[in-house]
Every structure is written in structure tokens, then in C-alpha cells.
Amino acid sequence: MSHMENPATLVACGVPETDLASASITPDITPPLIHLQVARLTRRCAITAAMAEILAPLIFGGAAS
């Protein structure tokens, strides 16, 4: 491990310390999963969004929200 990868060295050099355990990789603007599944079904199966919303939980699994 080089000195640049050592967190203690980075903090000593002035790099802010981050807590990765509390970090989230999901942006606030991510649409709910059901909307992504509906969009995928409407594109691939040429069905309406209303029908895709009914079928999405059946095809992808999980509960509809």
C-alpha cells in the first residue's frame, strides 16, 4: 500500500475524512424501481404504461408500490 492510499496519511495531508458506512450511493433523484420496470416493459413489449404497471410485479417480482 502506498502512502497515498493510507487513510491516516491522507488525513494528515489535509484530505477530509469520510465515513463510508454512513454514505449512500443512491442519488435523491432516482425514480422508484417500479417506474424503471414500467418503462422497460413499455419499450420492450409495446404495451401501455397502465398494463406495464400491473405486470411489472409479476414479471420482475416484488410488491407494487
Rosetta blueprint (number, residue, H / E / L):
1 M L
2 S L
3 H L
4 M L
5 E L
6 N L
7 P H
8 A H
9 T H
10 L H
11 V H
12 A H
13 C L
14 G L
15 V L
16 P L
17 E L
18 T L
19 D L
20 L H
21 A H
22 S H
23 A L
24 S L
25 I L
26 T L
27 P L
28 D L
29 I L
30 T L
31 P L
32 P L
33 L H
34 I H
35 H H
36 L H
37 Q H
38 V H
39 A H
40 R H
41 L H
42 T H
43 R H
44 R H
45 C H
46 A L
47 I L
48 T L
49 A H
50 A H
51 M H
52 A H
53 E H
54 I H
55 L H
56 A H
57 P H
58 L H
59 I H
60 F H
61 G L
62 G L
63 A L
64 A L
65 S L
